[in-house]
Amino acid sequence: MPSAIVSLSAIKKNYAAVSSLVGSGVAVSAVVKSNAYGLGAVQVSRALYDVGCRHFWTAYLVEALDVRDVLPDDAKVYYLQGFRADDLPTLRTSKVVPVINSVAELPHILGQGLPFALHVDSGLSRLGIRPEALDNILPLLENECVECVISHLACSDDATHPLNQMQKASFDASLKKVRRVVSTKGSLSASAGILLGSGFHYDMVRAGAFLYGIRPDVQVNVPVPLENVLTLTAPVLQKYTLESDVSIGYGATYTTSRPTKVAIVSLGYADGLKRTLSNRGHIGFYDCTGHFHKAPIVGKISMDLVACDVSDIPDDATSVGIQAIILDGNYTIDDMSVDAATIHCDVLTGINFGSRRFSISYVN
């Protein structure tokens, strides 16, 4: 079966790297939504709390409750979407913090004596209270516990994009208005935005991709020493040699041009292996000396199988039963995202760790 090993020590080191980057005056919070990008929100949150993280971001109330249950009371756990009036009884007993994304949601939380975060739209045009609506709700915020005002950057992975500065100016204006009526903190940047400089850090940054060893493709001269956090393997089920001019897989999209040694590995798109890796991705193998080899994926990826060309790799490294490398430090999430023509987070969150086929373990 496929096997995943998550390095909690690497996640802790990545948290330390981000903390060093932003300095002591800025809180580094952890984005653990989507089950910590699939890696296990409970395990990851516990590990990050141990190294000083005190703010955690989830997407939904049910996620927030899972994280809240395993952390001490001094940790703050937010959920970013889906606040409803029906949540109030749970909020009164669970100590999780909703993010208010619209004017329509606001009346349900006002006067309840409960903390909340306020999301303002600074230009992403997704969730958030529009700047033109902010003036109307400011009087309502007096005497409320507004933990923080947040927004989200649309183009932070392009350091030269003019929208970054436009959003910063919009957020500055909104934050200033809210602070006229209530004391609160500000948070604008997720991982890529951190690299835009201290002017984008405010009181808190929201680190997600960085924690999981993902490097946003931002062209700035700011080194971030991130470690790989995930090793994903799957066994070789069968191996054989095909003659020249033989097609492989559904649709016959690949045809051998020489006698070709093919290894069939027990992983496919049902397990989260992107089908766009067909005929362009790689499967890794280590030989007896520890040298890493990349075997090209050949043919279309099937539901739970993938074929690769191992002709140029030592036979003992690709034998039946060997654990092939799907992801590790030599073929990373970043590498796979390039091959799959998608983004890093799509690769990671798409892996079906919840499948009964998967074995997942954690190392410190």
MITOR-155663 format. One record per residue (C-alpha): residue in three letters; x, y, z. Coordinates in pm, whole numbers, padded with zeros to 5 digits, always signed. Example, Ala and Ser with C-alpha at 12.3 -4.5 7.8 and 13.67 -1.06 7.14 Angstrom:
<marlos>
Ala+01230-00450+00780Ser+01367-00106+00714
</marlos>
This chain:
<marlos>
Met+00000+00000+00000Pro+00110+00364-00039Ser+00298+00492+00264Ala+00338+00851+00385Ile+00585+00972+00647Val+00534+01325+00780Ser+00829+01489+00951Leu+00700+01700+01238Ser+01055+01810+01315Ala+01085+01954+00962Ile+00757+02141+01009Lys+00889+02284+01336Lys+01210+02395+01164Asn+01011+02560+00887Tyr+00809+02746+01149Ala+01135+02865+01306Ala+01260+02980+00965Val+00949+03190+00910Ser+00972+03331+01262Ser+01330+03440+01199Leu+01226+03602+00874Val+00955+03823+01024Gly+01125+03905+01355Ser+01012+03900+01715Gly+00750+04171+01683Val+00530+03971+01448Ala+00329+03663+01545Val+00360+03368+01310Ser+00028+03187+01295Ala-00029+02847+01133Val-00276+02770+00858Val-00393+02415+00930Lys-00709+02413+00719Ser-00788+02115+00497Asn-00641+01891+00767Ala-00311+02083+00757Tyr-00305+02050+00377Gly-00372+01679+00424Leu-00083+01614+00663Gly-00289+01595+00983Ala-00414+01909+01156Val-00417+01753+01503Gln-00059+01626+01484Val+00075+01937+01310Ser-00099+02179+01549Arg+00035+01997+01855Ala+00387+02007+01714Leu+00366+02378+01630Tyr+00224+02465+01970Asp+00530+02300+02124Val+00758+02546+01943Gly+00559+02855+02035Cys+00277+02889+01782Arg-00037+03024+01948His-00264+03114+01654Phe-00418+02855+01420Trp-00640+02901+01114Thr-00891+02645+00991Ala-01157+02671+00721Tyr-01468+02537+00894Leu-01608+02510+01245Val-01571+02130+01251Glu-01201+02169+01169Ala-01159+02433+01436Leu-01314+02207+01699Asp-01077+01923+01613Val-00776+02150+01662Arg-00922+02323+01968Asp-00965+01988+02143Val-00590+01912+02139Leu-00447+02252+02230Pro-00417+02435+02563Asp-00649+02726+02636Asp-00394+02994+02547Ala-00404+02892+02180Lys-00647+03079+01955Val-00819+02876+01686Tyr-01000+03060+01407Tyr-01231+02933+01135Leu-01236+03132+00816Gln-01576+03066+00663Gly-01927+02952+00725Phe-02020+03139+01045Arg-02391+03104+01122Ala-02613+03205+01411Asp-02649+02834+01483Asp-02280+02830+01576Leu-02330+03050+01882Pro-02400+02776+02141Thr-02084+02594+02030Leu-01878+02912+02037Arg-01982+02984+02395Thr-01832+02656+02514Ser-01553+02578+02269Lys-01339+02893+02262Val-01298+02900+01886Val-01304+03230+01698Pro-01518+03287+01388Val-01411+03511+01103Ile-01689+03747+00999Asn-01685+03780+00621Ser-01994+03986+00544Val-02222+04256+00678Ala-02501+03998+00688Glu-02309+03779+00932Leu-02221+04060+01170Pro-02553+04107+01359His-02547+03744+01474Ile-02219+03789+01666Leu-02272+04143+01801Gly-02358+04175+02169Gln-02278+03812+02242Gly-01959+03884+02434Leu-01769+03655+02198Pro-01442+03731+02020Phe-01432+03734+01641Ala-01205+03833+01353Leu-01316+04072+01083His-01233+04001+00718Val-01218+04301+00487Asp-01184+04266+00112Ser-00884+04467+00000Gly-00896+04363-00366Leu-00911+03986-00400Ser-01288+04017-00457Arg-01369+03693-00286Leu-01489+03680+00075Gly-01475+03984+00298Ile-01657+04306+00384Arg-01621+04556+00101Pro-01441+04880+00193Glu-01743+05091+00094Ala-01956+04904+00349Leu-01710+04939+00633Asp-01811+05290+00745Asn-02167+05175+00812Ile-02065+04903+01055Leu-01793+05086+01247Pro-02028+05217+01521Leu-02144+04859+01577Leu-01792+04745+01665Glu-01758+04956+01979Asn-01724+04741+02290Glu-01684+04427+02077Cys-01386+04192+02101Val-01241+04213+01750Glu-00939+03986+01776Cys-00795+04096+01443Val-00873+04242+01104Ile-00756+04025+00816Ser-00742+04037+00440His-00579+03827+00169Leu-00349+03914-00119Ala-00440+03817-00475Cys-00097+03844-00641Ser+00156+03796-00365Asp+00340+03537-00575Asp+00429+03820-00816Ala+00635+04068-00617Thr+00614+04331-00893His+00238+04317-00942Pro+00082+04661-00874Leu-00216+04503-00699Asn+00004+04419-00399Gln+00056+04784-00313Met-00303+04869-00400Gln-00429+04602-00160Lys-00188+04716+00109Ala-00318+05072+00079Ser-00678+04951+00096Phe-00604+04733+00398Asp-00420+05016+00573Ala-00725+05238+00530Ser-00967+04973+00656Leu-00750+04880+00953Lys-00712+05245+01050Lys-01089+05292+01048Val-01154+04988+01264Arg-00884+05094+01510Arg-01062+05424+01561Val-01338+05239+01744Val-01172+04925+01882Ser-00823+04803+01959Thr-00731+04518+01726Lys-00448+04350+01536Gly-00390+04334+01162Ser-00299+04041+00937Leu-00265+04064+00558Ser-00005+03814+00441Ala+00006+03440+00395Ser+00332+03266+00300Ala+00409+03439-00029Gly+00312+03777+00110Ile+00570+03740+00385Leu+00840+03775+00121Leu+00707+04114+00012Gly+00875+04276+00312Ser+00806+04399+00662Gly+00545+04648+00543Phe+00320+04352+00466His+00371+04174+00801Tyr+00159+04385+01039Asp+00092+04214+01375Met+00055+03862+01242Val+00138+03657+00931Arg-00049+03342+00835Ala+00200+03076+00732Gly+00067+02777+00543Ala+00270+02667+00242Phe+00602+02755+00409Leu+00530+02527+00703Tyr+00483+02232+00470Gly+00804+02292+00277Ile+00634+02459-00020Arg+00819+02751-00175Pro+00596+03011-00340Asp+00745+03116-00671Val+00823+03473-00571Gln+01120+03637-00741Val+01268+03821-00444Asn+01610+03791-00288Val+01489+03654+00044Pro+01624+03306+00119Val+01395+03085+00325Pro+01566+02760+00436Leu+01271+02522+00417Glu+01290+02148+00476Asn+01098+01872+00303Val+00823+01745+00534Leu+00677+01454+00338Thr+00802+01122+00207Leu+00544+00936+00000Thr+00613+00591-00141Ala+00424+00310-00316Pro+00531-00044-00406Val+00632-00178-00746Leu+00374-00444-00835Gln+00512-00572-01161Lys+00809-00522-01391Tyr+00867-00637-01746Thr+01036-00546-02074Leu+00843-00430-02379Glu+00973-00437-02733Ser+00987-00127-02952Asp+00664+00015-03091Val+00438-00108-02809Ser+00181+00127-02656Ile+00132+00170-02281Gly-00188+00250-02096Tyr-00531+00385-02178Gly-00560+00569-02505Ala-00220+00442-02623Thr-00071+00787-02562Tyr+00282+00652-02524Thr+00461+00413-02757Thr+00804+00267-02684Ser+01082+00373-02918Arg+01324+00105-02792Pro+01312-00209-02578Thr+01182-00063-02253Lys+01180-00185-01894Val+00854-00084-01734Ala+00767-00081-01364Ile+00405-00067-01254Val+00360+00121-00925Ser+00057+00095-00696Leu-00065+00456-00704Gly-00303+00647-00928Tyr-00539+00938-00961Ala-00780+00796-00700Asp-00491+00835-00455Gly-00441+01195-00562Leu-00167+01154-00821Lys-00248+01426-01072Arg-00347+01282-01410Thr-00167+01572-01576Leu+00155+01395-01475Ser+00082+01139-01748Asn+00378+01128-01988Arg+00550+01417-01808Gly+00595+01336-01438His+00846+01112-01264Ile+00870+00828-01014Gly+01185+00804-00802Phe+01409+00514-00705Tyr+01720+00485-00489Asp+01998+00245-00586Cys+02218+00056-00339Thr+02463+00348-00316Gly+02187+00591-00223His+02188+00762-00562Phe+01845+00893-00665His+01707+00813-01010Lys+01402+00964-01179Ala+01196+00731-01398Pro+00965+00905-01649Ile+00595+00827-01618Val+00483+00665-01942Gly+00123+00642-02058Lys-00185+00776-01887Ile-00207+00744-01510Ser-00481+00499-01414Met-00713+00510-01115Asp-00472+00321-00890Leu-00170+00237-01109Val+00108+00425-01283Ala+00371+00297-01529Cys+00723+00430-01548Asp+01026+00369-01769Val+01306+00219-01556Ser+01531+00117-01844Asp+01818+00338-01729Ile+01800+00248-01359Pro+01981-00046-01194Asp+01757-00353-01182Asp+01796-00405-00808Ala+01659-00055-00745Thr+01334-00124-00929Ser+01250-00482-00830Val+00896-00597-00753Gly+00818-00505-00392Ile+01056-00208-00386Gln+00902+00112-00251Ala+00909+00366-00531Ile+00942+00733-00435Ile+00643+00947-00519Leu+00756+01249-00315Asp+01058+01321-00099Gly+01347+01563-00070Asn+01478+01470-00415Tyr+01143+01495-00593Thr+00947+01751-00400Ile+00598+01894-00404Asp+00744+02188-00593Asp+00897+01956-00853Met+00575+01762-00896Ser+00367+02079-00929Val+00585+02192-01220Asp+00552+01854-01391Ala+00177+01850-01328Ala+00129+02208-01454Thr-00051+02310-01136Ile+00024+02482-00807His+00202+02333-00508Cys-00099+02334-00276Asp-00312+02156-00536Val-00060+01872-00538Leu-00042+01840-00160Thr-00408+01882-00069Gly-00507+01651-00352Ile-00329+01349-00205Asn-00590+01113-00066Phe-00435+01055+00276Gly-00776+00956+00411Ser-00794+00651+00187Arg-00784+00314+00360Arg-00505+00226+00116Phe-00272+00478+00279Ser-00044+00419+00572Ile+00057+00747+00736Ser+00306+00791+01019Tyr+00475+01082+01196Val+00837+01129+01299Asn+00989+01394+01521
</marlos>
